[in-house]
């Protein structure tokens, strides 16, 4: 049986509450023994699910104790009753812990627009508390999965201020993935002692270079949430940006979020390869981002990659209709290290060399617009018939 | 054998020049016996194929005589040599007609980035002239096809200023289709006598409500061209916006472009149903357009429709991440005439009634944002596994 080591003072559980069909695990609970400093990043979709609205409220409070989550139902577009249901989930969890509801984050993921089955949820919360254990982290990861094929988690042990510190990440996400968040949830747990504002800035910044750079299908969900809890039980002196070990802590956090984001893009619905689209030489970073996203989200590119066809013409096309300024005769395109297009025209490289690159599990497309200093990178995946099959079903 | 009636003074040809594999027709020629007034609308992609750059130049000249086109090769991203090849196609055609090259439009559609096989093109042009006939309009339509499953053309006879007038449309397009033009070509031929500026305005306006409102996959091509030739041989008094019959002529043109656009969206790669996405009540027409496009281009919506699942949650989601301003509790969604969502929440309508609607060959999704007077409509199609299969291959 797989396990996931949790930081000191954290316990978890994952159970089947009967929300999903087929008795799969569909509820998870994460509890910190002591009040934790919290930080969070949420979807920028204007239509926010009830638990996201609640989380925006919770993160303003001190002393978070728990995250309760369900899969199989997004509790989005469910109106005032949906919000009341989220509050009820928080309140029920909080009662079992003897704390205020504002100490409990709630996450939901799954179908939009259906009322939460509150009888199952309530029974599920009680069942979760019975299963709660420092050894059940992996059960929580499994309960987070929806169309995910692989569970997504990792844990690292570092030393901060001479004390052993653990950071553990749990994530889910596969479809409806787009830069600026996705149908994804990620929970970052640590026993480090971190100042709240510093944790929020670090989480935001790390999300910007990880979860906000991945794209599966260009759809951005109503439920995306990245929540960090730091309970301080490692006993280190409070980390702030002026601490000696701050950079090390931040880089570890950044690396963890990046690894989790890569797990999500690798597990993109129906995907078989990861493609890094890196744009340089744009008029600005914003324009570079527009160009990279146009290429990464183009169905014609994603299907070409599925067919192991370089088809750089589709890249030129996408760059051309993006909102980035482009001059055809300045565009260079390099596959990994092979320059395929220079000044907007094909270089004399053997097609089979390019095919070899786009047949790999992972490759990078470098696009130089040769207009300025703007840069951006987006991580995406190919699109196979399986993506459509999964989303048709 | 199918035929396509051409207007007075027009002849056409379509042949196989060996550019496409499998000896399919891949070159077409349309000739007017007398100089015609021309108008054109081209792709807004910043990366424009050589024939588009040439066409922008040609339309500035008076007295167009011909359109020569090839499929199987887009002549895009081919640099100065590509442009020289387009000019050579125009010059060769012009020589055969005894006119200046600026009397000849050129169109190419197919793969990007490969040099045109000029030996085949040159032999093809001579072969086209041998086949040229008022009876060979349908051959030209067939030669325009790439991944199209169905040929796309129609012809209408009307009376203008007491004279019989014919308007004939020939079009191609299936993938890489997105509002603001697409990998599509359309030629509108008429024997009406029309003032040049009026024809240009009419064509632009009619394209805006037809070709610029369709979307198959959100990709916008480098080669899109709509070219109109009016040779005046019907002998009517010159049509201008102040003519008695102007509105009738314009409406006929508009209807023709709309019909051709609908043929393209119906023949979307792998598509089995046409979906009209109509947004009203937006803050502005521009915002309505953003919302409609987000819904129409969302892979999650297109695959849901392929699975005959209403899944209005995915519509809410797309509207929410669009650039249109949205208030969740104001959004109404109606499937054909069935109100499914009111104020952002599910109405109590039986799921099977909605399934019945999204199972039809064509249905309309009305989205009322209830914020202002902005309106827009986009015509799109569902996305099946076949779309991916076609583009992977």
Interface residues (C-beta under 8 A of the other chain):
Chain A: X44 X45 X46 X47 X48 X74 X76 X77 X78 X79 X111 X112 X113 X114 X175 X176 X178 X217 X218 X219 X220 X221 X222 X297 X298 X299 X300 X303 X304 X306 X307 X311 X312 X313 X314 X316 X317 X318 X319 X320 X321 X325 X326 X327 X328 X329 X331 X341 X343 X344 X345 X346 X383 X384 X385 X387 X388 X389 X391 X392 X393
Chain B: X44 X45 X46 X47 X48 X74 X76 X77 X78 X79 X111 X112 X113 X114 X175 X176 X178 X217 X218 X219 X220 X221 X222 X297 X298 X299 X300 X303 X304 X306 X307 X309 X311 X312 X313 X314 X316 X317 X318 X319 X320 X321 X325 X326 X327 X328 X329 X331 X341 X343 X344 X345 X346 X383 X384 X385 X387 X388 X389 X391 X392 X393
